């Protein structure tokens, strides 16, 4: 028996019901059977439960909504799809929309940030690795861009209740029932306030853009195999070798390779990074410091392994490897003493370094939070007062409404009363504040009493007038951090500015007497008690030798007229000594140290006749009043720490071989170490 196509079966099963359903049902049945007559691949079995029912209810209205050409399996799939869609709609309105919205914003934020995973890196000197992608060295401190400027500014302004209140009041005037005046009487003041604020934010962000452009376009010297070239700061890449001069900003995080000092040391100012005005000592990598010139860096195979970028500015772990092309390979461990962080300033000499971190991966950028709009106390106070006035308008409106009676559309009258009382809240106050801030910022930048002042934010300049107390941990935060030695007290006798000539005479007499006797200039005596002159000279020697000061000697071609040989010239910034056998050359000595008080002590010893003229990692050289020089070998140096609160140095005199230990520190620590003195106990009050 031939298999009947589903067409005949469907037609027969439908035939008994057409009489009651009429012509419309016949049209629906004809749609179902037209496709089956040509396609038998989706046949319905003879005992299909859909057709066995044969009744009007089983072939009812739900079949009428099925698509054309649906067989039994197609109808089941269509019903399942309907149930699935209904479940999805229920899930969406229940909790799905929250999940989808959260995933959307998370995806957008990840796409906008474009931050990659931070990893350690290996860098070849002067040869960038194209396989590794590093961020650009461009600096951007702007709060807005072209797309986000207007939305963010409006959002920040309508965070204030005052602006939001007037926005709602102005929107109510579009409703004819609530309109009580002309639209411009409400939208005009609000638009003016928003325009003033927008212009102010635009000017502030434009100034940030100009400052960023100035920093990004700053020129630096980059070493290449063909010679030095000039590059912009924004074009510096990882593995570039940069040469820095004194007082030049460091454009990126670098590892120090060479300096002009023989011992490979230099000083950097980190006040823009950690707020400390003390200079920090940095040391070059020993392997590269031993090279004859900067260009020799391209004649060796050098690489730097650096840890992944992080915020900690006081620790660094790395390794420098250098090979000369043969089997000779040197490795040097790297620490924070071998680094120069971005946005610090080179304070001495000339330094050469290789870039290891750029852009947002530098220490300074990772410790800098994203710029935000600041809100002053005046704005917060006005916002609170505005809320109180709004409550007052509600109270007055309720009083008038109660007198009229809560009849009819009373809530319309209530809103109209609130709109009428809205003039109690003065929007002109906001206009005056914004205009005043702009004028105040303009006057601060042009005040002759504080030249060079830059207003970086015009939103809170009035906060300067609210300062009552200023707390600081040290004087260097508020001053230029320049110190002068004023008084020397030795327990039984003291020397002030008026009696410093006695100290100079004692030092000169001691050194000249030693020179006449042809003895080494070591004044340390083995006798249990020394004379007051010997104690004074030994004190001067301790101040001239127990420190971390490095002298820098520069040759000056011409000498000022009227100056004689050996004359000491002092000014506010440095001590200059002219001591030469010829009239055309002279010697200029300046001091560098991590602490200004140590420089003040060494300058004072120089003024009384004992000058520090040379220092390296292993020795120090001093020059007496008569030009005699003493060399001291540094056997051990104990640096100053906040825990010990003191420093010390063990020296051996080259001529006599005598070993001396000098120590200086805070009074709270040194009181228990030195001999007891009534004056010390009385002055220090320990």
C-alpha positions in Angstrom: 0.0 0.0 0.0 1.4 3.3 -1.0 2.2 5.8 1.7 -0.3 8.5 1.5 1.1 12.0 1.5 0.2 14.1 4.4 -1.8 16.3 2.1 -4.7 13.8 1.8 -4.7 13.0 5.5 -4.7 16.6 6.5 -7.4 17.4 4.0 -9.6 14.5 5.3 -9.1 15.4 8.9 -10.0 19.0 8.3 -12.9 18.3 6.1 -15.4 17.5 8.9 -14.9 20.8 10.6 -15.2 23.1 7.7 -18.9 23.3 7.9 -19.0 24.9 11.3 -16.0 27.2 10.7 -17.0 28.5 7.4 -14.9 30.0 4.7 -12.2 31.5 7.0 -11.3 28.1 8.3 -11.1 26.7 4.9 -8.6 29.4 3.9 -6.5 28.6 6.9 -6.6 24.9 6.0 -5.7 25.6 2.4 -2.6 27.4 3.6 -1.5 24.3 5.6 -1.9 21.9 2.7 -0.5 23.9 -0.1 3.1 23.3 0.8 2.6 19.6 1.8 1.5 18.8 -1.7 4.9 19.5 -3.0 7.2 18.5 0.0 6.7 15.1 1.6 9.9 15.2 3.6 8.0 16.4 6.7 5.1 14.0 6.7 2.7 13.6 9.6 2.1 9.9 10.7 -1.3 8.4 10.2 -2.0 8.1 13.9 -0.9 11.7 14.7 -2.5 12.9 17.9 -3.1 16.2 16.3 -5.6 14.7 13.8 -7.1 12.0 15.9 -9.0 14.4 18.0 -10.9 15.6 15.0 -12.9 18.0 17.1 -13.3 21.7 16.8 -11.5 22.4 20.0 -8.4 20.5 19.0 -8.2 22.2 15.7 -9.0 25.5 17.2 -7.6 28.9 17.1 -4.0 28.2 18.2 -3.4 26.4 14.9 -4.7 29.5 13.1 -1.6 31.4 14.3 1.0 29.1 13.0 3.1 30.1 10.0 2.4 28.9 6.5 3.5 25.5 5.5 3.9 24.1 9.0 3.7 20.4 9.4 3.2 18.6 12.8 6.9 18.8 13.7 7.0 22.4 12.6 4.0 23.2 14.7 5.6 21.6 17.8 8.8 23.6 17.1 6.8 26.7 16.7 5.0 26.2 20.0 8.3 25.5 21.8 9.7 28.6 20.3 6.8 30.6 21.7 7.2 29.2 25.1 11.0 29.9 25.0 10.4 33.5 24.0 7.9 33.9 26.8 10.5 32.6 29.2 13.1 35.0 27.9 10.8 37.9 28.2 10.0 37.0 31.8 13.6 36.6 32.6 14.5 39.9 31.0 11.9 41.9 33.0 12.8 40.0 36.2 16.6 40.3 36.4 18.1 40.0 32.9 18.1 43.7 32.1 20.3 44.4 35.2 22.8 41.7 34.1 22.9 42.8 30.5 23.3 46.5 31.5 26.1 45.6 33.9 27.9 43.5 31.2 27.5 46.3 28.7 29.1 48.9 30.9 31.9 46.5 32.0 32.7 45.9 28.3 32.6 49.6 27.5 34.9 50.4 30.4 37.4 47.7 29.4 37.4 48.9 25.8 37.9 52.5 26.8 40.7 51.8 29.3 42.6 49.4 26.9 44.8 48.4 29.8 46.9 45.3 29.3 48.4 43.0 31.9 51.5 44.3 33.5 54.5 42.0 33.0 58.2 42.0 33.5 60.4 42.8 30.5 63.8 42.3 28.9 65.2 45.4 27.1 68.1 45.6 24.7 70.1 48.9 24.8 69.1 51.1 21.9 67.1 48.3 20.1 63.4 48.4 20.6 61.6 45.0 20.5 58.7 45.2 18.1 57.2 42.1 19.5 56.4 43.9 22.8 53.9 46.7 22.9 54.4 49.5 25.4 52.3 52.6 26.1 53.2 55.9 24.6 55.1 58.4 26.6 52.5 61.1 25.9 51.2 62.9 29.0 47.5 63.7 29.3 46.1 65.4 32.4 42.9 66.6 30.8 39.6 65.8 32.5 37.5 65.9 29.3 37.6 65.2 25.6 35.5 66.4 22.7 32.9 63.7 23.3 32.7 63.7 27.1 33.0 67.4 27.8 29.4 68.6 27.6 27.8 65.5 29.3 30.3 65.4 32.2 30.1 69.2 32.8 26.3 69.1 32.8 26.3 66.0 35.1 28.7 67.8 37.5 26.5 70.9 37.5 23.2 69.1 38.1 24.7 67.3 41.1 24.1 70.6 42.9 20.6 70.8 44.3 20.4 74.5 43.3 20.9 73.8 39.6 18.7 70.7 39.7 15.9 72.6 41.4 15.9 75.4 38.8 16.0 72.8 36.0 12.8 71.1 37.3 11.1 74.5 37.7 12.0 75.5 34.2 10.8 72.2 32.8 7.4 72.7 34.5 6.8 75.8 32.4 6.4 73.6 29.3 3.1 72.3 30.9 0.4 74.9 30.1 -1.5 74.2 33.3 1.6 75.0 35.4 2.9 77.9 33.4 2.9 81.2 35.3 5.3 83.3 33.2 7.4 83.5 30.1 9.9 80.7 29.4 12.9 83.0 29.1 12.4 84.2 32.7 13.3 80.7 33.9 15.5 79.3 31.2 17.5 82.5 30.7 19.2 82.6 34.2 19.7 78.8 34.3 21.3 78.9 30.8 23.5 81.8 31.8 24.7 79.9 34.9 25.5 76.8 32.9 27.2 78.8 30.2 29.5 80.5 32.7 30.4 77.2 34.3 31.0 75.5 31.0 33.3 78.3 29.8 35.2 78.2 33.1 35.7 74.4 32.8 36.6 74.8 29.1 39.3 77.3 30.0 40.8 75.2 32.8 40.9 72.1 30.6 42.5 74.1 27.7 45.2 75.3 30.1 45.9 71.7 31.1 46.1 70.9 27.4 48.7 73.6 26.8 50.7 72.4 29.8 50.6 68.8 28.6 51.6 70.0 25.1 54.6 71.9 26.5 55.8 68.8 28.4 55.2 66.5 25.5 57.1 68.7 23.1 60.1 69.1 25.3 63.3 68.1 23.5 65.8 65.5 24.8 69.0 64.0 23.4 68.8 60.4 22.3 71.8 58.3 21.5 71.8 56.2 18.4 74.4 54.1 16.6 74.9 57.0 14.1 75.2 59.6 16.8 73.0 61.8 19.1 69.7 63.1 17.8 67.0 65.3 19.3 63.6 63.8 20.1 60.4 65.0 21.7 59.4 63.7 25.1 56.2 62.1 23.7 58.3 60.1 21.1 60.6 58.5 23.6 60.2 54.7 23.6 61.3 51.8 25.9 65.0 50.9 25.3 65.9 54.4 24.1 69.2 55.7 25.5 68.7 59.3 26.7 71.4 61.9 27.8 70.3 64.3 30.5 71.9 67.6 31.6 71.8 69.3 35.0 68.4 70.7 36.0 66.6 68.8 33.2 63.4 66.9 33.8 63.6 63.1 33.5 61.0 62.1 30.9 60.5 58.4 31.7 61.6 55.8 34.2 65.2 55.0 33.5 68.1 52.9 34.6 71.2 55.0 35.1 74.1 53.8 32.9 76.8 56.5 33.0 77.5 59.9 34.7 80.2 62.5 34.3 81.4 61.7 37.8 84.2 59.1 38.1 82.4 57.1 40.7 79.2 57.1 38.7 77.1 59.0 41.1 74.6 61.8 40.6 71.8 63.5 42.6 68.1 63.8 41.6 65.4 66.0 43.1 62.2 64.1 43.8 60.1 66.8 45.3 57.5 66.5 42.5 57.3 62.7 43.2 57.3 62.2 46.9 57.3 65.8 48.3 60.7 65.5 49.8 63.2 68.3 49.0 66.2 66.3 50.0 68.3 65.2 47.0 68.6 61.5 46.4 71.9 59.8 45.5 71.9 57.6 42.5 74.6 55.3 41.2 75.3 54.1 37.6 75.6 50.5 36.6 79.3 49.6 37.3 79.7 47.7 34.0 78.6 50.7 31.8 80.2 53.3 34.0 83.6 51.7 33.2 83.1 52.2 29.4 85.2 55.0 27.9 82.3 57.0 26.4 78.5 57.0 25.9 78.8 55.9 22.3 80.6 52.8 23.5 77.2 51.5 24.7 76.5 50.5 21.1 79.7 48.5 20.9 78.5 46.0 23.5 75.5 43.8 23.9 73.6 45.1 26.9 70.2 44.2 28.2 68.1 45.1 31.2 65.7 42.8 32.9 63.1 44.9 34.8 60.3 43.8 37.0 56.7 44.5 36.1 55.5 48.1 36.6 54.2 49.0 40.1 53.5 52.0 42.3 56.3 51.5 44.9 58.9 54.2 44.3 61.2 52.9 47.0 61.9 49.5 45.6 63.1 48.1 42.3 64.4 44.7 41.3 66.3 44.1 38.0 69.4 42.8 36.4 71.8 44.2 33.9 73.7 41.9 31.5 76.5 43.0 29.3 78.5 41.0 26.8 81.4 42.1 24.5 80.5 39.6 21.7 82.8 36.9 23.1 82.4 34.7 26.1 82.9 37.5 28.6 79.5 38.3 30.2 79.0 40.5 33.2 75.8 40.7 35.3 75.0 43.5 37.8 72.0 43.5 40.1 69.8 46.6 39.9 68.1 48.3 42.8 66.3 51.6 43.3 69.7 53.3 43.7 70.3 52.6 40.0 67.0 54.2 38.8 65.7 57.7 37.9 62.0 58.0 38.0 60.0 60.1 35.6 59.2 63.7 36.6 62.2 64.0 38.9 65.0 66.4 38.1 68.7 65.7 37.6 70.4 68.0 40.1 74.1 67.4 39.2 76.3 66.7 36.2 75.3 64.8 33.1 73.7 61.4 33.2 72.9 58.7 30.6 70.2 56.2 31.1 68.1 53.6 29.3 64.3 53.9 29.3 62.5 51.0 31.0 58.9 52.3 31.6 57.0 54.9 29.6 53.6 56.7 29.8 51.1 55.3 32.2 53.5 52.5 33.4 55.8 55.0 35.0 55.9 55.3 38.8 54.6 58.9 38.7 51.6 58.1 36.5 50.7 55.0 38.5 50.7 57.1 41.7 48.6 59.8 40.2 44.8 59.6 40.4 42.6 60.6 37.5 41.7 64.3 37.6 38.4 65.1 39.2 36.3 68.2 39.7 36.8 69.7 43.1 34.0 71.1 45.2 34.7 73.9 47.7 33.2 74.4 51.1 31.3 77.4 49.9 29.5 75.4 47.3 28.6 72.7 49.8 27.3 75.3 52.3 25.2 77.0 49.6 23.8 73.6 48.6 22.7 72.9 52.1 21.1 76.4 52.4 19.3 75.8 49.1 17.7 72.7 50.5 16.5 74.5 53.6 15.0 77.3 51.4 13.3 74.6 49.4 11.7 73.1 52.5 10.6 76.7 53.4 8.8 77.0 50.0 7.0 73.7 50.6 5.9 74.9 54.0 4.6 78.2 52.6 2.8 76.4 49.8 1.1 74.1 52.2 0.0 77.0 54.3 -1.6 78.8 51.3 -3.1 75.5 50.1 -4.7 74.9 53.5 -6.2 78.3 53.5 -7.7 77.7 50.0 -8.8 74.1 50.9 -7.9 70.7 49.5 -10.7 70.6 47.0 -10.6 69.9 43.3 -7.2 69.6 41.6 -5.5 70.8 44.7 -2.1 69.3 43.7 -2.0 71.7 40.7 -2.3 74.6 43.0 0.3 73.2 45.3 2.9 73.0 42.4 2.0 76.5 41.2 2.5 77.8 44.7 6.0 76.2 44.8 6.8 77.8 41.4 5.7 81.2 42.7 7.8 80.9 45.8 10.9 79.7 43.8 12.1 83.3 43.7 13.0 82.8 47.4 16.0 80.8 46.2 18.3 83.3 44.4 19.8 81.9 41.2 21.8 85.1 40.8 23.9 84.0 43.8 25.3 81.1 41.7 26.1 83.5 38.9 27.9 85.9 41.2 30.0 83.0 42.7 31.1 81.6 39.3 32.0 85.1 38.1 33.8 85.8 41.3 35.9 82.7 41.1 37.1 83.5 37.6 38.0 87.1 38.6 39.7 85.8 41.8 41.8 83.3 39.8 42.8 86.0 37.3 43.9 88.4 40.1 46.0 85.7 41.8 48.0 84.9 38.7 48.7 88.6 38.2 49.5 89.5 41.8 52.9 91.2 41.9 53.5 90.1 45.5 53.5 86.4 44.5 55.0 86.3 41.0 55.0 83.1 39.1 51.8 81.8 40.7 49.8 79.4 38.6 46.1 78.7 39.3 45.5 75.1 38.1 41.8 75.0 39.2 39.4 78.0 39.2 36.7 76.1 41.0 38.1 76.5 44.6 40.3 79.6 44.7 38.2 81.0 47.5 39.4 78.2 49.8 42.7 80.1 50.3 40.8 82.6 52.4 39.5 79.8 54.7 43.0 78.6 55.8 43.4 79.0 59.6 46.2 76.6 60.5 49.0 75.2 58.4 50.8 72.1 59.7 54.1 71.0 58.3 56.7 68.4 59.3 59.8 70.5 58.4 60.9 73.9 57.4 61.9 72.9 53.9 58.2 72.5 52.9 57.6 76.3 53.4 61.0 77.8 52.7 63.7 77.5 50.0 65.4 74.9 52.2 68.6 76.9 52.4 70.4 76.7 55.7 73.3 78.6 57.2 75.4 77.5 60.2 75.1 80.2 62.9 76.5 78.9 66.2 78.9 76.3 67.5 78.7 75.2 71.1 81.2 72.9 72.7 79.8 72.6 76.2 82.2 75.0 77.9 82.5 77.6 75.2 80.3 78.7 72.2 81.1 80.5 69.0 78.5 82.7 67.2 78.7 84.7 64.0 80.7 87.5 65.7 83.4 85.1 67.1 83.9 82.9 64.0 87.2 84.6 63.4 88.6 82.9 66.5 87.7 79.5 65.0 89.4 80.5 61.7 92.5 81.6 63.6 92.6 78.3 65.6 92.3 76.2 62.4 95.0 78.2 60.6 97.4 78.0 63.6 96.9 74.3 64.0 97.6 73.4 60.3 100.5 75.8 60.0 102.1 74.4 63.2 101.8 70.9 61.9 103.3 72.0 58.6 106.2 73.6 60.3 106.9 70.4 62.3 106.5 68.3 59.1 104.0 66.1 60.7 100.8 64.6 59.2 97.8 66.9 59.5 96.1 64.5 61.9 95.3 66.4 65.0 93.9 63.5 66.9 96.0 63.1 70.0 96.4 60.0 72.1 96.5 62.0 75.3 93.5 61.5 77.6 92.8 65.2 77.7 93.2 67.6 74.9 93.5 71.4 74.9 90.5 73.5 73.9 92.2 74.5 70.6 92.7 70.8 69.7 89.0 70.0 70.6 87.9 72.9 68.4 89.9 71.9 65.4 88.8 68.2 65.9 85.2 69.4 65.9 85.8 71.3 62.6 87.3 68.2 61.1 84.4 66.1 62.2 82.0 68.4 60.5 84.1 68.5 57.4 84.4 64.7 57.1 81.2 63.1 58.6 78.6 63.6 55.9 77.5 62.5 52.4 78.4 65.7 50.6 80.1 65.5 47.2 82.0 68.5 45.9 81.8 69.4 42.2 84.8 71.4 40.8 84.4 73.4 37.7 87.1 75.4 35.9 86.3 79.1 35.2 88.3 80.7 32.4 88.1 84.3 33.5 88.4 85.8 37.0 86.7 89.0 38.2 88.8 92.0 38.5 90.1 92.9 42.0 90.1 89.3 43.3 93.2 87.9 44.7 94.6 84.5 44.9 92.9 82.4 47.7 90.0 84.8 48.2 86.7 83.2 49.3 83.6 84.6 47.6 80.2 83.6 49.1 76.7 84.2 47.6 73.2 82.8 48.3 73.5 79.7 46.2 77.0 78.4 46.3 80.5 79.0 47.7 83.1 79.9 45.0 86.8 79.7 45.7 89.3 81.3 43.4 92.7 79.7 44.0 94.9 79.5 41.0 98.5 80.3 40.0 97.4 82.0 36.8 95.1 84.9 36.3 93.2 83.3 33.4 91.9 80.2 35.2 90.1 79.7 38.5 88.3 76.9 40.3 84.7 76.9 41.2 83.5 74.5 43.9 79.8 73.7 44.6 78.4 71.1 46.9 75.8 68.4 46.4 74.0 66.4 49.0 70.7 64.8 49.9 70.2 67.1 52.8 70.7 70.9 52.9 71.9 70.9 56.5 75.0 68.8 55.5 75.8 71.4 52.8 75.5 74.2 55.4 78.0 72.4 57.7 80.5 71.8 54.9 80.2 75.4 53.7 80.9 76.6 57.2 84.1 74.5 57.5 85.2 75.9 54.2 84.6 79.4 55.5 86.9 78.8 58.5 89.7 77.3 56.4 89.1 73.5 56.0 87.8 72.8 52.5 86.4 69.5 51.1 87.8 69.4 47.5 87.2 65.8 46.4 85.3 62.7 47.3 84.5 59.3 45.7 83.2 56.0 47.0 86.5 55.1 48.7 88.2 58.4 49.8 87.9 62.0 50.7 90.3 64.9 50.3 90.5 68.1 52.3 92.6 71.2 51.9 93.8 73.3 54.8 94.3 77.1 55.0 97.8 76.9 53.6 96.9 74.6 50.6 98.1 71.4 52.3 95.9 68.4 51.4 95.0 65.4 53.5 93.5 62.2 52.1 91.3 59.9 54.1 90.3 56.4 53.0 86.7 55.5 53.8 86.7 52.2 55.6 83.0 52.0 56.5 80.1 54.4 56.1 77.0 54.1 58.3 74.2 56.1 56.6 71.6 58.1 58.4 68.3 56.3 58.9 65.1 57.3 60.7 65.5 54.3 63.0 69.1 55.0 64.2 68.8 58.8 63.9 72.5 59.1 63.4 75.2 58.5 60.9 78.9 57.6 61.2 82.1 57.0 59.1 85.3 55.2 59.8 88.3 56.9 58.2 92.0 56.1 57.9 94.5 59.0 57.3 96.7 58.2 54.4 99.8 59.8 55.9 99.7 58.6 59.5 97.5 55.5 59.1 95.5 56.6 62.0 91.9 55.3 62.1 89.1 57.6 63.4 85.4 57.0 63.9 83.2 60.1 63.5 79.6 60.2 64.4 76.8 62.8 64.4 73.1 62.5 65.0 70.0 63.8 66.7 70.3 65.1 70.3 68.0 62.4 71.7 70.4 59.7 70.5 73.7 61.4 70.9 73.1 62.5 74.5 73.6 59.0 75.8 76.7 58.5 73.7 78.8 61.7 74.3 80.3 62.8 77.6 77.8 64.2 80.1 77.4 67.9 80.0 75.2 70.1 82.2 74.7 72.5 79.3 73.5 69.7 77.0 71.1 68.3 79.6 69.7 71.8 80.2 69.4 72.8 76.5 68.1 69.5 75.1 65.8 68.7 78.1 66.0 65.0 77.4 
